[in-house]
Amino acid sequence: MYYLLFKALHIVGFVAWFAGLFYLVRMFVYHAEAFDEAPPRRAILHAQLALMEKRVYTIICNPAAVFTWFFGLLMVFHNGMDWLQQNWWIQVKLILLPALTYYHWSCGRIAKRLAKGEKILSSHQFRLYNEVPTLFLVIIVLLAVFKNELNIGYTLAGMAAFAILLNLGVKFYRTLRQRNKKL
């Protein structure tokens, strides 16, 4: 009974965490574009986006990350160390989560720098940066669903292909935006 409660709350946590990360970096895209606006509009957009970024990071992303980690670790402890040693998929997941947490923290640092008025990356580069959690999400969900049945070689090859497709999609979108600006 407790395990299912931990699992449900873990799912709620990671859904909120990913939603926050996707939204936060999307705002970084708009913030980068705001640097190209005329001064009065740029100042208004900067102030509003900095406030929104801070709120999303502190009110959504941070608590959701803690929630995800807390209830995920409760599930691991509930299952015990023997279970952890016998299931390579959870070991891989526990390696990926610190990397995702690092991405989360890097977003916090970016939000602070943008709030200070620093132009860090272009909107195109932020669009690419916004695809990083997509890769994490796909691999973590595949690990959780397929568990020890997952073929890691095919999965890594599929993830590489998926990353390439995401990159091509972002570049295609950039080309369309540039073409529409000329019209």
C-alpha positions as CSV (number, residue, x, y, z in Angstrom):
1,M,0.0,0.0,0.0
2,Y,2.7,2.5,0.9
3,Y,4.7,1.6,-2.1
4,L,1.8,2.5,-4.4
5,L,1.4,5.8,-2.6
6,F,5.1,6.6,-3.0
7,K,4.9,5.6,-6.7
8,A,1.9,7.9,-7.3
9,L,3.5,10.8,-5.6
10,H,6.8,10.2,-7.4
11,I,4.9,10.3,-10.7
12,V,3.1,13.6,-9.7
13,G,6.5,15.0,-8.8
14,F,8.3,14.2,-12.0
15,V,5.4,15.4,-14.2
16,A,5.5,18.7,-12.4
17,W,9.3,18.9,-12.5
18,F,9.4,18.2,-16.3
19,A,6.5,20.6,-16.9
20,G,8.4,23.3,-15.0
21,L,11.7,22.7,-16.8
22,F,10.0,22.7,-20.3
23,Y,8.2,26.0,-19.5
24,L,11.2,27.6,-17.8
25,V,13.6,27.1,-20.8
26,R,10.8,28.1,-23.2
27,M,10.7,31.4,-21.3
28,F,14.5,31.6,-21.8
29,V,13.8,31.4,-25.6
30,Y,11.5,34.4,-25.3
31,H,13.9,36.2,-23.0
32,A,16.7,35.8,-25.6
33,E,14.4,37.2,-28.3
34,A,13.5,40.2,-26.0
35,F,17.1,41.4,-26.2
36,D,16.4,42.2,-29.8
37,E,13.4,44.5,-29.0
38,A,13.5,48.3,-28.9
39,P,14.4,49.7,-25.4
40,P,11.0,50.4,-23.9
41,R,9.5,47.0,-24.9
42,R,12.8,45.2,-24.1
43,A,12.7,46.5,-20.5
44,I,9.1,45.5,-20.0
45,L,9.6,42.0,-21.4
46,H,12.8,41.6,-19.4
47,A,11.2,42.5,-16.1
48,Q,8.2,40.3,-16.7
49,L,10.1,37.3,-18.0
50,A,12.7,37.5,-15.1
51,L,9.8,37.5,-12.6
52,M,8.1,34.6,-14.3
53,E,11.3,32.6,-14.6
54,K,12.1,33.1,-10.9
55,R,8.6,32.0,-9.9
56,V,8.6,28.9,-12.1
57,Y,12.0,27.8,-10.9
58,T,11.3,28.4,-7.2
59,I,7.6,27.6,-6.9
60,I,7.3,24.7,-9.4
61,C,10.7,23.2,-10.4
62,N,12.4,23.2,-7.0
63,P,9.6,21.6,-5.0
64,A,8.8,19.2,-7.8
65,A,12.5,18.0,-7.9
66,V,12.5,17.5,-4.2
67,F,9.2,15.6,-4.4
68,T,10.5,13.4,-7.2
69,W,13.8,12.6,-5.4
70,F,12.1,12.0,-2.0
71,F,9.4,9.6,-3.1
72,G,11.7,7.9,-5.7
73,L,14.2,7.2,-2.9
74,L,11.4,6.0,-0.6
75,M,10.5,3.4,-3.3
76,V,14.1,2.3,-3.6
77,F,14.4,1.9,0.2
78,H,11.0,0.1,0.4
79,N,12.2,-2.4,-2.2
80,G,15.6,-2.9,-0.4
81,M,19.2,-3.2,-1.4
82,D,18.9,-6.7,-2.9
83,W,16.3,-5.4,-5.3
84,L,18.5,-2.5,-6.2
85,Q,21.4,-4.7,-6.9
86,Q,19.4,-7.1,-9.1
87,N,17.8,-4.4,-11.3
88,W,20.3,-2.6,-13.5
89,W,17.6,-0.3,-14.9
90,I,17.1,1.5,-11.5
91,Q,20.9,1.8,-11.2
92,V,21.0,3.6,-14.6
93,K,18.1,5.7,-13.6
94,L,19.9,6.7,-10.4
95,I,22.8,7.8,-12.6
96,L,20.7,9.8,-14.9
97,L,18.8,11.7,-12.1
98,P,21.9,13.6,-10.8
99,A,22.6,14.6,-14.4
100,L,19.0,15.9,-14.7
101,T,19.3,17.6,-11.4
102,Y,22.5,19.3,-12.7
103,Y,20.4,20.5,-15.7
104,H,17.8,21.8,-13.3
105,W,20.4,23.8,-11.3
106,S,22.0,25.1,-14.5
107,C,18.5,26.5,-15.4
108,G,18.4,28.3,-12.1
109,R,21.8,29.8,-12.8
110,I,20.7,30.9,-16.3
111,A,17.5,32.5,-14.9
112,K,19.6,34.5,-12.4
113,R,22.0,35.7,-15.2
114,L,19.1,36.6,-17.5
115,A,17.5,38.5,-14.6
116,K,20.7,40.6,-14.4
117,G,20.4,41.4,-18.1
118,E,23.1,39.1,-19.4
119,K,22.6,37.7,-22.9
120,I,23.8,34.1,-22.6
121,L,22.6,32.1,-25.6
122,S,20.6,32.9,-28.7
123,S,16.9,31.9,-28.9
124,H,18.0,29.1,-31.2
125,Q,20.5,27.7,-28.7
126,F,17.9,27.9,-26.0
127,R,15.5,25.9,-28.2
128,L,18.1,23.2,-28.4
129,Y,18.7,23.4,-24.7
130,N,15.0,22.9,-24.2
131,E,15.3,19.5,-25.8
132,V,17.7,18.1,-23.2
133,P,14.9,17.2,-20.7
134,T,13.0,15.5,-23.5
135,L,16.0,13.1,-23.9
136,F,16.0,12.5,-20.1
137,L,12.3,11.9,-20.1
138,V,12.2,9.4,-22.9
139,I,15.1,7.3,-21.5
140,I,13.8,7.4,-17.9
141,V,10.3,6.4,-18.9
142,L,11.7,3.6,-21.1
143,L,13.8,2.3,-18.2
144,A,10.8,2.5,-15.8
145,V,8.5,0.7,-18.2
146,F,10.7,-2.0,-19.7
147,K,13.0,-2.4,-16.7
148,N,15.5,-5.2,-17.2
149,E,14.0,-6.2,-20.5
150,L,15.3,-3.0,-22.2
151,N,18.2,-3.6,-24.6
152,I,20.6,-0.8,-23.7
153,G,22.4,-0.9,-27.1
154,Y,19.2,-0.4,-29.1
155,T,18.0,2.2,-26.6
156,L,21.2,4.2,-26.9
157,A,21.1,4.0,-30.7
158,G,17.5,5.0,-30.6
159,M,18.2,7.9,-28.3
160,A,21.0,9.1,-30.5
161,A,18.7,9.0,-33.5
162,F,16.0,10.8,-31.5
163,A,18.5,13.5,-30.5
164,I,19.5,14.0,-34.2
165,L,15.8,14.3,-35.2
166,L,15.1,16.8,-32.4
167,N,18.1,18.8,-33.6
168,L,16.9,18.7,-37.2
169,G,13.4,19.7,-36.1
170,V,14.8,22.8,-34.3
171,K,16.9,23.8,-37.3
172,F,14.0,23.3,-39.6
173,Y,11.9,25.5,-37.4
174,R,14.6,28.1,-37.4
175,T,14.7,28.1,-41.2
176,L,10.9,28.6,-41.3
177,R,11.1,31.5,-38.9
178,Q,13.9,33.2,-40.8
179,R,12.0,32.7,-44.1
180,N,8.8,34.2,-42.6
181,K,10.7,37.2,-41.3
182,K,11.7,38.0,-44.8
183,L,8.1,38.0,-46.1
